[in-house]
Amino acid sequence: MDGRLAQWDRAFQAEVRSFLAEKLTPDIRARAARQTGVAAERELGIWWHRTLFERGWIAPAWPVEHGGTGWNAMQRHIFEEECASANAPQLFLGGLQLCGPVIMRFGAPEQKAFFLPKILSGEHYWCQGFSEPGSGSDLASLTTRAVQDGENYVVTGSKIWTTHAHNANWIFMLVRTSTEGRQQAGISFLLSPMDAPGIEVRPIISMSGEHEVNQVFFDGLRVPVANRVGEENQGWAIAKYLLEFERGGSYAAVARALLRDTLIAAQTSDPVDGTRLWDDQSFRRRYAEMDIEITAQSWTEKRVISSLSAGENVGDMMASILKVRGSEVQQAAGELAMRALGELAIPDQRRALSPGSDAPPIGPDFALRHTARFLNDRARSIYGGSNEIQRNIIARSVAGG
Ligand SMILES: Cc1cc2nc3c(=O)[nH]c(=O)nc-3n(C[C@H](O)[C@H](O)[C@H](O)COP(=O)(O)OP(=O)(O)OC[C@H]3O[C@@H](n4cnc5c(N)ncnc54)[C@H](O)[C@@H]3O)c2cc1C
C-alpha cells in the first residue's frame, strides 16, 4: 500500500476541510471541546447529525441505495480523521453504526422503509440494550424474557450500562424467547420506542462524574411482533454481526488530538517557577514514543482501510487487534496528557463542563476536559467487548490459522 494521499484524495480532503471550517464556528468548537464521553451532548449531537444529513454526509459507511455517500474506504477514513482533527462534535452511533446495518441486512422490507430514513435524518436516536447485570462478556446467558401474547411480546427484565438511554427515543435489544437447547438458540432481536409503558431508565453516574450510562428496567413492556428483526430465536447471529461494527473506528485520530493538547500543556511555563515540562528529557522521550505508537496505529488503520478498499476480507482477528491497540493507545495518550497537566488535572471541572454552563474553567482551556476524559477512557478497554475477550479472539485465530 502507498500511504501518500492520491491527488483526488487530497482534493476530497480539501473539500471536507472547507465544509468543516464553514460549519464549525468557534462557538460550536468550544462546545464540542467540552465533550468528555463517547459522544457530544444531546443538542449539539443532534445539530451536527442534521447538518451532516443536509450535506448528504451523515452515513459514509452505508450503501448508496440507503443514503450512503458512495465514498471509498480511504475517503471515509479521511473524513473521520478530518472531523477528529477539527474537533467536530462526535455523534452517538447506536443507529448509524449498529442498528442501521442490522436492519439493512436482516430487516423486513417494511422495517427498512420505516426505520432507515429516520436513522439517517436523526429523528430516531438509538441505544443498545445488550448487556445485563449478569451477562456482559458471556452475553448469551442473558435472561431478559420476552413472552408472546397475541401480536405482542411482553418483556420483563433489565439491561445495564445502556449508553445514552436517557437521550434515546428507541432501543434495540436482545431478549430471551426460548430456554430450550443452547443459550444462543433462544435469543431474539427486538426494537422498542423508549416512551412505551413499562420502561424505566435509571442513571448510573460514572467515576468521571458524568451521566452517560444507565440501567434500563422492563416491566411488562409490550413490543409488537412486527418489531422483531429476523426470525424468532435467530437473534444471536444478528448480535454477532452487529458486534463486528462496534469494534471499528478511528482511534489514532482521537489519540493524536490528545497529543496536541499534551504538547501545548508541556510547553506552557509554570506560572510559579517558570519551568516547562518540555525541557525534561524523560518527558520528551515518552512523548516521542507516544507519537510513534499513534503513528503506527494510524498506519494500521490505513492498511486495513486499504485492504477493505481493495475488496479484501479483513477478518475478525484484525478488528480485534485494532480495538485492543486502539483503546490502549488512546488510554496511554490520556495518561501522558495527565502527566503534562500536573496539578491542573486536580480541580473538579464538572460545573464548567456541563452543557450550557457559563462557569469559567479552572486554569487554561486545554486543562478543562482531560481529567474527565481520562477517567471516561478507562472504559474503552471494557465496552464493545473487553480487551481480554478480544485477545481470546486473536489467540483463537492465531491457533486456528
Ligand atoms: C462505559 C460503558 C458503556 C457501555 N455501553 C453499553 C451499551 O450501550 N449497551 C450494552 O449493551 N452494553 C454496554 N456496556 C457493557 C459492556 O459491553 C460490558 O461491560 C462488557 O462486555 C463486559 O461485560 P461485564 O461488564 O459484564 O464484565 P464481565 O463479563 O463480568 O467481565 C469482568 C472481567 O472479566 C474478564 N473476562 C470475562 N470473561 C473472560 C474470558 N472468557 N476470558 C478472559 N477474561 C474474561 C473481562 O475482560 C473483565 O475484565 C458498556 C460498558 C461500559 C463500561
The ligand as an SDF file (V2000), in Angstrom:
LIG
                    3D

 53 58  0  0  0  0  0  0  0  0999 V2000
  -18.9070    2.8810   29.7150 C   0  0  0  0  0  0  0  0  0  0  0  0
  -19.5930    1.6360   29.2450 C   0  0  0  0  0  0  0  0  0  0  0  0
  -20.5830    1.7350   28.2800 C   0  0  0  0  0  0  0  0  0  0  0  0
  -21.2570    0.5940   27.8630 C   0  0  0  0  0  0  0  0  0  0  0  0
  -22.2960    0.7250   26.9750 N   0  0  0  0  0  0  0  0  0  0  0  0
  -23.0610   -0.3580   26.6850 C   0  0  0  0  0  0  0  0  0  0  0  0
  -24.2430   -0.2050   25.8840 C   0  0  0  0  0  0  0  0  0  0  0  0
  -24.5750    0.8920   25.4210 O   0  0  0  0  0  0  0  0  0  0  0  0
  -25.0060   -1.2940   25.6740 N   0  0  0  0  0  0  0  0  0  0  0  0
  -24.6790   -2.5290   26.1590 C   0  0  0  0  0  0  0  0  0  0  0  0
  -25.4100   -3.4820   25.9000 O   0  0  0  0  0  0  0  0  0  0  0  0
  -23.5690   -2.7040   26.9360 N   0  0  0  0  0  0  0  0  0  0  0  0
  -22.7640   -1.6400   27.2110 C   0  0  0  0  0  0  0  0  0  0  0  0
  -21.6530   -1.7900   28.0100 N   0  0  0  0  0  0  0  0  0  0  0  0
  -21.3890   -3.1000   28.5970 C   0  0  0  0  0  0  0  0  0  0  0  0
  -20.1240   -3.7730   28.0890 C   0  0  0  0  0  0  0  0  0  0  0  0
  -20.3280   -4.3210   26.8170 O   0  0  0  0  0  0  0  0  0  0  0  0
  -19.7320   -4.8140   29.1440 C   0  0  0  0  0  0  0  0  0  0  0  0
  -19.3650   -4.1210   30.3100 O   0  0  0  0  0  0  0  0  0  0  0  0
  -18.5830   -5.6940   28.6760 C   0  0  0  0  0  0  0  0  0  0  0  0
  -18.9890   -6.5460   27.6430 O   0  0  0  0  0  0  0  0  0  0  0  0
  -18.0080   -6.5370   29.8400 C   0  0  0  0  0  0  0  0  0  0  0  0
  -19.0330   -7.2220   30.4970 O   0  0  0  0  0  0  0  0  0  0  0  0
  -19.1980   -7.1300   32.0970 P   0  0  0  0  0  0  0  0  0  0  0  0
  -19.2000   -5.6960   32.4780 O   0  0  0  0  0  0  0  0  0  0  0  0
  -20.3900   -7.9420   32.4630 O   0  0  0  0  0  0  0  0  0  0  0  0
  -17.8870   -7.7730   32.6840 O   0  0  0  0  0  0  0  0  0  0  0  0
  -17.5950   -9.3250   32.8180 P   0  0  0  0  0  0  0  0  0  0  0  0
  -18.0180  -10.0420   31.6030 O   0  0  0  0  0  0  0  0  0  0  0  0
  -18.1490   -9.7880   34.1290 O   0  0  0  0  0  0  0  0  0  0  0  0
  -16.0180   -9.3340   32.8740 O   0  0  0  0  0  0  0  0  0  0  0  0
  -15.2840   -8.9870   34.0720 C   0  0  0  0  0  0  0  0  0  0  0  0
  -13.8030   -9.1310   33.7520 C   0  0  0  0  0  0  0  0  0  0  0  0
  -13.5070  -10.4970   33.4090 O   0  0  0  0  0  0  0  0  0  0  0  0
  -12.9010  -10.5720   32.1280 C   0  0  0  0  0  0  0  0  0  0  0  0
  -13.3930  -11.7650   31.4220 N   0  0  0  0  0  0  0  0  0  0  0  0
  -14.6850  -12.1740   31.3010 C   0  0  0  0  0  0  0  0  0  0  0  0
  -14.7490  -13.3110   30.5640 N   0  0  0  0  0  0  0  0  0  0  0  0
  -13.4770  -13.6130   30.2090 C   0  0  0  0  0  0  0  0  0  0  0  0
  -12.8920  -14.6560   29.4270 C   0  0  0  0  0  0  0  0  0  0  0  0
  -13.6490  -15.5980   28.8500 N   0  0  0  0  0  0  0  0  0  0  0  0
  -11.5530  -14.6320   29.2450 N   0  0  0  0  0  0  0  0  0  0  0  0
  -10.7800  -13.6680   29.7940 C   0  0  0  0  0  0  0  0  0  0  0  0
  -11.2670  -12.6600   30.5640 N   0  0  0  0  0  0  0  0  0  0  0  0
  -12.6000  -12.6250   30.7530 C   0  0  0  0  0  0  0  0  0  0  0  0
  -13.3450   -9.3120   31.4150 C   0  0  0  0  0  0  0  0  0  0  0  0
  -12.4340   -8.9360   30.3970 O   0  0  0  0  0  0  0  0  0  0  0  0
  -13.3750   -8.2990   32.5300 C   0  0  0  0  0  0  0  0  0  0  0  0
  -12.0690   -7.8150   32.7780 O   0  0  0  0  0  0  0  0  0  0  0  0
  -20.9270   -0.6770   28.4100 C   0  0  0  0  0  0  0  0  0  0  0  0
  -19.9070   -0.7710   29.3630 C   0  0  0  0  0  0  0  0  0  0  0  0
  -19.2500    0.3670   29.7900 C   0  0  0  0  0  0  0  0  0  0  0  0
  -18.1930    0.2320   30.8510 C   0  0  0  0  0  0  0  0  0  0  0  0
  1  2  1  0
  2  3  1  0
  2 52  2  0
  3  4  2  0
  4  5  1  0
  4 50  1  0
  5  6  2  0
  6  7  1  0
  6 13  1  0
  7  8  2  0
  7  9  1  0
  9 10  1  0
 10 11  2  0
 10 12  1  0
 12 13  2  0
 13 14  1  0
 14 15  1  0
 14 50  1  0
 15 16  1  0
 16 17  1  0
 16 18  1  0
 18 19  1  0
 18 20  1  0
 20 21  1  0
 20 22  1  0
 22 23  1  0
 23 24  1  0
 24 25  2  0
 24 26  1  0
 24 27  1  0
 27 28  1  0
 28 29  2  0
 28 30  1  0
 28 31  1  0
 31 32  1  0
 32 33  1  0
 33 34  1  0
 33 48  1  0
 34 35  1  0
 35 36  1  0
 35 46  1  0
 36 37  1  0
 36 45  1  0
 37 38  2  0
 38 39  1  0
 39 40  1  0
 39 45  2  0
 40 41  1  0
 40 42  2  0
 42 43  1  0
 43 44  2  0
 44 45  1  0
 46 47  1  0
 46 48  1  0
 48 49  1  0
 50 51  2  0
 51 52  1  0
 52 53  1  0
M  END
$$$$
